[in-house]
Amino acid sequence: MTLRIEVSGDDVTASRFAISPLWELTQALRQLAGRSPRGEATALRPWLARATSRYQLLRKETDLDTVLALEAPGWGADFLVAVPTGMTTTIEEMLAQVRATPPDQARADIAEALRRHPRLDPRITRILTGEEAAGYLADVLEVAWHALLEPEWPVLRAILERDVAYRAGQLAARGWAAALAELHPRLSWREGRIELAQAAGGDACLNGRGLLFLPSVFAWPSLSLRLDPPWPPAMIYPARGVAALWERHGTAGGRTTQVTGLTRLIGPARAAIVLALEQPASTSQLAITLGQSIGAVGDHLAVLRAAGLVRRARSGRSVLYARTPVADALVASATGAGQTEAGENR
C-alpha cells in the first residue's frame, strides 16, 4: 500500500523545519517504557542502557504512569506533543501549550487512551478524567525533562540542528525528489506528490498548508506522518548522527581507536573533528558534540582548513564546516586500516 500526498507550489513555499524538545521527551519515554519497537532501535541501545536507571527512579518518584497511559503502540495523545513554532521553541513554551490545551481536546484524547487501556489503575483513571489533567500531565513531563533529557539537550539540539542544516541544503540544491529519497527509504517524490510506501493507501492533500519537517533522535528509525488536526501536516523523520548521543569522538573506546593512523597523523583532537564532520557543522555544534571548548575547536579548524582537510561555507547566519575529498579519503583509508588491524589482533 502507498499513501500519496499532493503538494502544490504553495505547499512547497509554506513548508519549514522545526525542532521539538517535547516530542523528543515523549518518544524517549516511549522507548524506555517499551512502547516503541526496541528491537529496531539498535542505534539507541547505548543511550537506553545508561538512561534506564534514571527512568526507573523517575517512575518510582513521580506519576509517570499518567503520561504512559496516554501512549500506545502506534498511537499517542496529540495534546501531549504540542506543535513547535520554529527552531528555537523551548520546552517551557511547549509545556505551556500542554497546560493550555482546550478541555474538549484533552477529554477526546484521554477517552481514546482509556479505550486502548481498559485495565488502568483506578487512581490513574481518576487523575486523567479530572478537570486539571492537562496541567497535571505537564507537571509530570517537566520533572521527566529535568531527569532524562535536560542534561543531554545541548548535544541533542546540536544533532537536530545539524540535520536541519543538511536537509535544508539538500532541498535547496537538489530539490524535493533527492531530499525526500534520502530522508527515509519509504519516501519518494513523483510528479508533484509525496509517496509513502508501506502505509495506508489513498490520497491526501496539504491544501496550501505546507509540511512541517521535524527531525527526531528518539523516533529512530521510524518515520511518522501526521495529517489530521489539530497538528499542521507534519513529517517526523530520524535525524542523522544519532551515535553522537553516547559516542565522544576521540575518547577511549570511541571511533578513533579504529582510526589510529589518522590519530597519529593529525592528533586525537583534530582526528575527532574530522570524524565528526561526516556531516557539516558549526564551531559551536562541534564543541558541544565533542565536549571541547569553542576556542580549541576554532583553532583546530583553522589548522585543518590550512591543510586542505576541511572547507567552510555560509548557511544562513551560520558558518558550517565540512570535510574535503582529501579528508574523506584519509578517513576511509584509516578506518579500513583500523579494521584490518583489529581483525589481525583477534
VORO-323572 format. One record per residue (C-alpha): x negated, y negated, z negated. Coordinates in steps of 0.2 Angstrom, whole numbers, plus 5000, padded with zeros to 4 digits. Each point is the difference from the previous one (the first is absolute). Layout:
<rs>
XYZ/...
</rs>
This chain:
<rs>
500050005000/499449825004/500649844993/500049865013/499949814994/500349875013/498849854998/500449835008/498849865003/500849914985/499650164989/498249995006/499949824994/500850034984/499050154995/498749974986/498950094987/500250004981/499350084985/501150074986/499350034983/501750074994/500150125014/498250074996/500650024981/501550095004/499250125012/498550034988/501350054987/500950115013/498350095003/499650024982/501750074996/499950125014/501449925010/499049985015/499150155009/498450014991/499450145011/499949885015/499249854990/498250085000/499249825001/500949954984/499550154989/498549924992/501049854995/501550114994/498850114989/499249854991/501749914998/501050154993/499549974982/500549825001/501650055008/500450134987/499649884986/501149875008/501550125001/499950044982/499949814995/501349935012/501750045008/499150045016/501450145003/501249865003/499049955015/499750185006/501850034999/500249885015/498850105011/500350165009/499250095014/500349905016/501049864991/499749864988/501149864993/499749855011/500249864987/498450074991/498949965015/500449825003/499549925017/498349915000/500049835007/498350015007/498250054997/499849914983/501650064992/499650044982/500750144989/500849874989/500949925014/500650185005/500650054983/500949834999/501050065015/500450174992/500649904985/501149905011/500850145009/501949975004/500950124988/501050085014/498450055009/499250074984/501650104996/500150075018/498250064999/500250074982/501650095005/499150095014/498550044989/501250084987/500850105014/498350075005/499550034982/501650074992/499150074984/499249844994/499749984981/501649914994/498949864992/499249965017/501850005008/500649884987/498549885003/500250015019/501949975000/499849854987/500249825005/498149964998/499350155010/499149905013/499149894986/499650164990/499350095015/498949845005/499350004982/499550195002/499249965017/499049864992/499350114987/499650135013/499149875011/498949954986/499650184995/499750085018/499749875013/499549834994/498250064996/499850065018/501049875009/498549905006/499450155009/501750055006/500449835006/498349995010/500450175008/501749945005/499449835006/498650085011/501350115008/501149855004/498649915008/499650155010/501850045006/500349815004/498450005010/500650165009/501749925004/499249845007/498750085010/500850165006/501949984999/501350104991/499750165010/498250024994/500349944982/501550114997/499250155006/498649984988/501149954986/500750184998/500050165012/501950005000/500249825007/499949955018/500649855011/500950035016/500949875011/500449874986/500450124986/499250094986/500250194999/499850094984/499850195003/500750134987/501349884994/501950005001/500449975018/500949855007/499949825004/499749854989/499749815004/499149874990/501249865006/498749875000/499550034982/498350075004/499150134990/499149984983/498450115000/499450054983/498450104998/500050124985/498750104991/501250114990/501250045014/498550095008/500250095012/501849975003/500949875011/501649924993/501249905011/501449904992/501349935011/501549984988/500449844990/499649934988/498250025006/499549925017/499450135013/498450064992/498750135004/498950064986/498550095007/498450084992/498649874998/498250045006/498650024988/500950094986/498450084994/499449844993/501250024986/498850124991/498450005011/498749864996/498950015015/498250014995/500350074982/499550174994/501150135008/500649885014/499850015018/498249935000/499450174993/500550075017/499149865010/498350004991/499149955016/501049845001/499849964982/498150025001/500049895016/500949854993/500350034982/501550074990/500949834998/499949965019/500450185005/501649984989/500549855010/499750085017/501050154995/501449894993/500149905017/500850155008/501449875000/499749815002/500049914983/499649844992/498749964987/501250004986/500850165005/498450095001/499549934983/501650074992/500050175009/498150034996/499949924983/498649885005/500049814998/500549895014/498349925000/499150175002/501250055013/499749845010/498150024999/500150185006/501149955014/498849865006/498650135001/501150135009/500649875012/498249945004/499550185003/501550035012/500950124989/501649894997/500949875009/501249874994/501649925007/501349884994/501850084997/501249864995/499249914985/498950154996/498350055007/499950195002/498550115002/499950165010/498650125005/499249995017/499750145012/498250024993/500750024982/501350135006/498650105008/499049994984/501450064989/500550145012/498250065001/499749984981/501650094996/499650145011/498350024993/500749994982/501250145004/498750115008/498949974985/501450054988/500350155010/498250064999/499949964981/501550124998/
</rs>
